[in-house]
Amino acid sequence: MLASHLQQWVLLLSPHQCEIKYRNSDKQQYTGGPSRLPLPTKRITGQFKRDSFDSALAKNVLVVALGITINYINATMIYTFRKHQVFYTNPRYVLFIHLVINDMIQLTTSILLFVLSNSLNINAFLCCIIVAFAAFTSVNTPLNLAVMAVECYIAVCFPLRHSEMCTVKRIYILIACIWALSVLSSLPDIIYFMATNSGQLFVSNLLCSINTLVTNHIFIKKKDYLYIVYLVSVWLVFIYTYFKIFFAAKSLKSVKCSETKKARNTIVLHSFQLLLCMLTYVYPMALKSIVQLFSLYYLHVIYVWYILVQILPRCASPILYGLRDVLFRNHLKKYLPCSICLSHE
């Protein structure tokens, strides 16, 4: 999320082919003056109107409150996972808890970037660390969901070989591969920025954002293509596993139909979660249209978009396993203050 005054320049420069490079403020004494001149009153009150202090404060408080609430629930789920051996010896729950941890990291870094986007400059090296983890976890989510869909498919279509094919050791290897793919796809962008600004990396402050660090058009294109490849691959996995489970339901007895239906519903919910995650990649392309359609209220529309894309998907994991899974719910309600809400099935 960019601050509103940076979004103005993004829109103005979007029709042109140019490369934006970071420059320390000490070197901007001659060129930085015009940018500090007052803008016309009509423009300030029109298309590029900024949030008032009260509005920005209310938005930040709401985002932080939602983040604390979701992270508290997720932390309770991690505690439940560690307290009971039946969970950390089951590959399905290992994958789930990795998704929960990934959601916590992504939510925390996302909220940090949102709060810092209100014209708060931080150290460039610290910004690189925050953006790196935000980028890693964004790539991890769809890949983790794809592995979980395959695990459901094996459990339904190959129940006798499930324990042999899906071992805890293999699941940890797959998790390591997921992190390796996310690091290899995002880390070169961060390293390039650090290498080109090595002299000022530890002493300079900047407005922290992925768009501030990744300005080279080659890296931007590479990132877009990698995201497309990852998302298309994950969607193909979802479609294949869903229809395999759907056709397998016809050949199973009625005793197993409930488990098959539950597996299909789980994949559908994973697909909905992935669909929400995909909105993150649509945001840069949709920004210009949002400003044109909602010129007076575009800051509020972007804020709602942020809630839907960054906050809402993080609520999906507790719903999928914390509430739908009977075994996990029975143990989770022992540690939540609102255990009465979870006591009924």
C-alpha positions as CSV (number, residue, x, y, z in Angstrom):
1,M,0.0,0.0,0.0
2,L,1.5,3.4,-1.0
3,A,0.9,6.7,0.7
4,S,-1.5,8.9,-1.2
5,H,1.1,11.4,-2.4
6,L,3.1,8.6,-3.9
7,Q,0.0,7.1,-5.5
8,Q,-0.3,10.5,-7.3
9,W,3.1,10.1,-8.9
10,V,2.4,6.5,-9.8
11,L,-0.7,7.6,-11.7
12,L,1.1,10.5,-13.4
13,L,4.0,8.4,-14.5
14,S,2.1,5.2,-15.4
15,P,1.7,6.1,-19.1
16,H,5.4,6.5,-19.6
17,Q,8.2,4.0,-19.8
18,C,10.7,5.1,-17.1
19,E,12.8,3.6,-14.4
20,I,12.6,5.1,-10.9
21,K,15.8,4.9,-8.8
22,Y,16.2,5.7,-5.1
23,R,18.3,8.7,-4.2
24,N,19.3,9.9,-0.8
25,S,17.8,13.2,0.3
26,D,21.3,14.7,0.6
27,K,21.6,14.6,-3.2
28,Q,18.2,16.1,-3.8
29,Q,19.0,19.7,-2.7
30,Y,18.6,21.1,-6.2
31,T,15.9,18.9,-7.6
32,G,13.8,18.4,-4.5
33,G,12.6,22.0,-4.2
34,P,9.7,21.9,-6.7
35,S,8.2,18.8,-5.1
36,R,7.8,20.7,-1.9
37,L,5.9,23.6,-3.4
38,P,2.2,23.8,-2.5
39,L,-0.1,22.1,-5.0
40,P,-3.2,24.0,-6.4
41,T,-6.1,24.0,-4.0
42,K,-8.4,22.4,-6.5
43,R,-6.1,19.4,-6.9
44,I,-5.7,18.9,-3.2
45,T,-9.4,18.9,-2.5
46,G,-10.1,16.8,-5.6
47,Q,-8.7,13.7,-7.0
48,F,-5.7,13.3,-4.7
49,K,-7.2,14.3,-1.5
50,R,-5.4,12.8,1.5
51,D,-7.0,11.3,4.6
52,S,-7.4,13.6,7.6
53,F,-5.5,12.8,10.8
54,D,-8.7,11.4,12.5
55,S,-9.6,9.3,9.5
56,A,-6.0,7.9,9.1
57,L,-5.9,7.2,12.9
58,A,-9.2,5.4,12.9
59,K,-8.2,3.2,9.9
60,N,-4.9,2.3,11.5
61,V,-6.5,1.5,14.9
62,L,-9.1,-0.8,13.2
63,V,-6.4,-2.6,11.1
64,V,-4.2,-3.1,14.2
65,A,-7.1,-4.3,16.3
66,L,-8.1,-6.8,13.6
67,G,-4.5,-8.0,13.3
68,I,-4.1,-8.5,17.0
69,T,-7.4,-10.5,17.2
70,I,-6.5,-12.7,14.3
71,N,-3.0,-13.3,15.5
72,Y,-4.2,-14.1,19.0
73,I,-6.6,-16.8,17.6
74,N,-3.8,-18.2,15.4
75,A,-1.3,-18.2,18.2
76,T,-3.9,-20.2,20.3
77,M,-4.2,-22.7,17.5
78,I,-0.4,-23.1,17.4
79,Y,-0.4,-23.6,21.1
80,T,-3.1,-26.3,20.7
81,F,-1.1,-27.9,18.0
82,R,2.0,-28.2,20.2
83,K,0.2,-29.4,23.2
84,H,-1.3,-32.6,21.6
85,Q,0.8,-35.2,19.9
86,V,-2.1,-36.3,17.7
87,F,-1.6,-33.1,15.7
88,Y,2.1,-32.8,15.2
89,T,2.3,-36.4,14.1
90,N,-0.4,-35.9,11.5
91,P,0.9,-34.5,8.1
92,R,-2.5,-32.7,7.5
93,Y,-2.2,-30.7,10.7
94,V,1.5,-30.0,10.1
95,L,0.6,-28.4,6.7
96,F,-2.3,-26.5,8.4
97,I,-0.1,-25.1,11.2
98,H,2.5,-24.0,8.7
99,L,-0.2,-22.1,6.9
100,V,-1.2,-20.5,10.2
101,I,2.3,-19.4,11.0
102,N,2.7,-18.1,7.4
103,D,-0.5,-16.1,7.9
104,M,0.7,-14.6,11.1
105,I,4.0,-13.4,9.5
106,Q,2.2,-12.1,6.4
107,L,-0.4,-10.3,8.5
108,T,2.1,-8.7,10.8
109,T,4.4,-7.5,8.0
110,S,1.3,-6.3,6.0
111,I,0.0,-4.2,8.9
112,L,3.5,-2.8,9.5
113,L,3.7,-1.7,5.9
114,F,0.2,-0.2,6.1
115,V,0.9,1.8,9.2
116,L,4.3,3.0,7.8
117,S,2.7,4.0,4.6
118,N,1.3,7.1,6.3
119,S,4.5,9.1,5.5
120,L,6.6,7.4,8.1
121,N,10.1,6.8,6.9
122,I,12.2,3.9,8.4
123,N,15.7,2.6,7.9
124,A,16.3,1.2,4.5
125,F,17.8,-2.1,5.7
126,L,14.9,-2.7,8.1
127,C,12.5,-2.0,5.3
128,C,14.3,-4.6,3.2
129,I,13.7,-7.2,5.9
130,I,10.0,-6.4,6.3
131,V,9.3,-6.4,2.6
132,A,11.3,-9.6,2.1
133,F,9.2,-11.5,4.7
134,A,6.0,-10.0,3.2
135,A,7.0,-11.2,-0.3
136,F,8.0,-14.7,0.9
137,T,4.8,-15.3,2.8
138,S,2.7,-14.0,-0.1
139,V,4.2,-16.6,-2.4
140,N,4.0,-19.3,0.3
141,T,0.2,-19.1,0.7
142,P,-0.9,-20.4,-2.7
143,L,1.8,-23.1,-2.8
144,N,0.8,-24.3,0.7
145,L,-2.8,-24.5,-0.3
146,A,-1.9,-26.6,-3.4
147,V,0.0,-29.1,-1.2
148,M,-3.0,-29.3,1.2
149,A,-5.3,-30.0,-1.8
150,V,-3.1,-32.8,-3.0
151,E,-3.0,-34.3,0.5
152,C,-6.9,-34.3,0.6
153,Y,-6.9,-36.0,-2.8
154,I,-4.5,-38.7,-1.7
155,A,-6.5,-39.3,1.5
156,V,-9.8,-39.8,-0.5
157,C,-8.6,-41.5,-3.7
158,F,-5.7,-43.6,-2.2
159,P,-6.7,-44.2,1.5
160,L,-4.6,-47.3,1.8
161,R,-1.5,-45.6,0.7
162,H,-2.1,-42.3,2.4
163,S,0.1,-43.1,5.5
164,E,2.9,-44.3,3.2
165,M,2.8,-41.4,0.7
166,C,2.1,-38.6,3.2
167,T,4.6,-38.9,6.0
168,V,5.5,-36.1,8.4
169,K,9.1,-36.2,7.1
170,R,8.0,-35.7,3.5
171,I,5.7,-32.9,4.5
172,Y,8.6,-31.0,6.2
173,I,10.6,-31.5,3.0
174,L,7.7,-30.0,0.9
175,I,7.5,-27.1,3.3
176,A,11.2,-26.5,2.8
177,C,10.7,-26.6,-1.0
178,I,7.9,-24.0,-0.7
179,W,10.1,-21.6,1.2
180,A,12.9,-22.2,-1.3
181,L,10.7,-21.3,-4.2
182,S,9.4,-18.2,-2.5
183,V,12.9,-17.1,-1.5
184,L,14.3,-17.7,-5.0
185,S,11.5,-15.7,-6.6
186,S,11.7,-12.7,-4.3
187,L,15.1,-12.4,-2.7
188,P,17.0,-11.3,-5.9
189,D,14.9,-8.2,-6.1
190,I,15.8,-7.2,-2.5
191,I,19.5,-8.1,-3.0
192,Y,19.6,-5.9,-6.2
193,F,18.3,-2.9,-4.2
194,M,20.7,-3.5,-1.4
195,A,23.7,-3.9,-3.8
196,T,22.8,-0.7,-5.7
197,N,22.4,1.3,-2.5
198,S,25.0,-0.3,-0.3
199,G,26.6,3.0,0.6
200,Q,23.4,4.4,2.1
201,L,21.6,1.2,3.1
202,F,22.2,1.5,6.9
203,V,22.0,5.3,7.3
204,S,19.2,6.2,4.9
205,N,15.5,6.4,5.7
206,L,12.7,5.8,3.1
207,L,9.0,5.2,2.8
208,C,8.8,1.4,3.1
209,S,7.0,-0.3,0.3
210,I,7.6,-3.1,-2.2
211,N,7.2,-0.5,-5.0
212,T,9.9,1.6,-3.4
213,L,12.5,-1.2,-3.4
214,V,11.6,-2.9,-6.7
215,T,11.7,-0.3,-9.4
216,N,13.7,-2.0,-12.1
217,H,11.2,-2.9,-14.9
218,I,13.0,-6.2,-15.6
219,F,12.4,-7.4,-12.0
220,I,8.9,-6.1,-12.1
221,K,8.1,-8.2,-15.2
222,K,9.9,-11.2,-13.7
223,K,7.8,-11.0,-10.6
224,D,4.6,-10.7,-12.6
225,Y,5.4,-13.7,-14.7
226,L,6.4,-15.8,-11.8
227,Y,3.1,-15.0,-10.0
228,I,1.2,-15.9,-13.1
229,V,3.0,-19.3,-13.3
230,Y,2.5,-20.1,-9.7
231,L,-1.2,-19.1,-9.6
232,V,-2.0,-21.0,-12.9
233,S,-0.3,-24.1,-11.6
234,V,-2.1,-23.9,-8.2
235,W,-5.5,-23.5,-10.0
236,L,-4.8,-26.5,-12.2
237,V,-4.0,-28.5,-9.0
238,F,-7.2,-27.4,-7.4
239,I,-9.4,-28.2,-10.5
240,Y,-7.7,-31.6,-10.9
241,T,-8.0,-32.7,-7.2
242,Y,-11.6,-31.4,-6.9
243,F,-12.9,-33.4,-9.9
244,K,-10.9,-36.5,-8.9
245,I,-12.5,-36.4,-5.5
246,F,-15.9,-35.6,-7.0
247,F,-15.8,-38.7,-9.3
248,A,-14.3,-40.8,-6.5
249,A,-17.4,-40.0,-4.4
250,K,-19.6,-42.0,-6.8
251,S,-17.6,-45.2,-6.4
252,L,-17.4,-45.0,-2.5
253,K,-19.9,-46.4,-0.2
254,S,-22.3,-44.2,1.8
255,V,-20.1,-44.6,4.9
256,K,-17.4,-42.7,3.2
257,C,-19.6,-40.1,1.4
258,S,-19.5,-37.7,4.3
259,E,-15.6,-37.7,4.4
260,T,-15.6,-37.2,0.6
261,K,-18.0,-34.3,0.7
262,K,-16.0,-32.7,3.5
263,A,-12.8,-33.0,1.4
264,R,-14.5,-31.4,-1.6
265,N,-15.8,-28.6,0.6
266,T,-12.3,-28.0,2.0
267,I,-10.9,-27.7,-1.5
268,V,-13.7,-25.2,-2.4
269,L,-12.8,-23.1,0.7
270,H,-9.1,-23.3,-0.2
271,S,-10.0,-22.0,-3.7
272,F,-12.0,-19.1,-2.2
273,Q,-9.0,-18.3,0.0
274,L,-6.7,-18.4,-3.1
275,L,-9.1,-16.2,-5.0
276,L,-8.8,-13.6,-2.3
277,C,-5.0,-13.9,-2.3
278,M,-5.0,-13.3,-6.1
279,L,-6.6,-9.9,-5.6
280,T,-3.2,-8.8,-4.2
281,Y,-1.7,-9.2,-7.7
282,V,-4.6,-7.4,-9.4
283,Y,-4.3,-4.3,-7.2
284,P,-1.5,-2.5,-9.2
285,M,-3.6,-2.9,-12.4
286,A,-6.8,-1.9,-10.7
287,L,-5.4,1.2,-8.9
288,K,-5.9,3.5,-11.9
289,S,-9.4,2.3,-12.5
290,I,-10.3,2.8,-8.9
291,V,-9.1,6.4,-8.9
292,Q,-11.0,7.2,-12.1
293,L,-14.3,5.6,-10.8
294,F,-14.1,6.8,-7.2
295,S,-12.1,10.1,-7.6
296,L,-13.5,11.6,-4.4
297,Y,-13.5,8.5,-2.2
298,Y,-10.7,6.4,-3.7
299,L,-8.7,6.4,-0.4
300,H,-11.7,4.7,1.3
301,V,-12.1,2.2,-1.5
302,I,-8.4,1.3,-1.4
303,Y,-8.8,0.8,2.4
304,V,-11.7,-1.5,1.9
305,W,-9.7,-3.4,-0.8
306,Y,-6.9,-3.8,1.7
307,I,-9.2,-5.3,4.3
308,L,-10.6,-7.7,1.8
309,V,-7.2,-8.8,0.3
310,Q,-4.9,-8.7,3.3
311,I,-7.1,-9.2,6.4
312,L,-10.0,-11.4,5.2
313,P,-7.9,-14.3,3.8
314,R,-6.1,-14.5,7.1
315,C,-9.4,-15.4,8.8
316,A,-10.0,-18.4,6.5
317,S,-7.5,-20.7,8.2
318,P,-9.2,-20.6,11.6
319,I,-12.5,-21.2,9.9
320,L,-11.2,-24.1,7.9
321,Y,-9.7,-26.1,10.7
322,G,-10.4,-24.3,14.0
323,L,-14.1,-24.5,13.5
324,R,-14.9,-27.1,10.8
325,D,-12.5,-29.8,12.0
326,V,-14.2,-31.6,14.9
327,L,-11.0,-33.0,16.5
328,F,-9.1,-29.7,16.4
329,R,-12.2,-27.8,17.6
330,N,-12.6,-30.0,20.6
331,H,-9.1,-29.3,21.7
332,L,-9.0,-25.6,20.7
333,K,-12.1,-24.6,22.7
334,K,-10.1,-25.5,25.9
335,Y,-7.8,-22.6,25.4
336,L,-10.0,-19.9,24.0
337,P,-11.9,-17.5,26.3
338,C,-15.0,-17.8,24.1
339,S,-15.1,-21.6,24.4
340,I,-18.9,-21.5,24.8
341,C,-19.2,-20.3,21.1
342,L,-17.2,-23.4,20.0
343,S,-19.0,-26.0,22.2
344,H,-21.7,-26.8,19.7
345,E,-20.9,-28.6,16.5
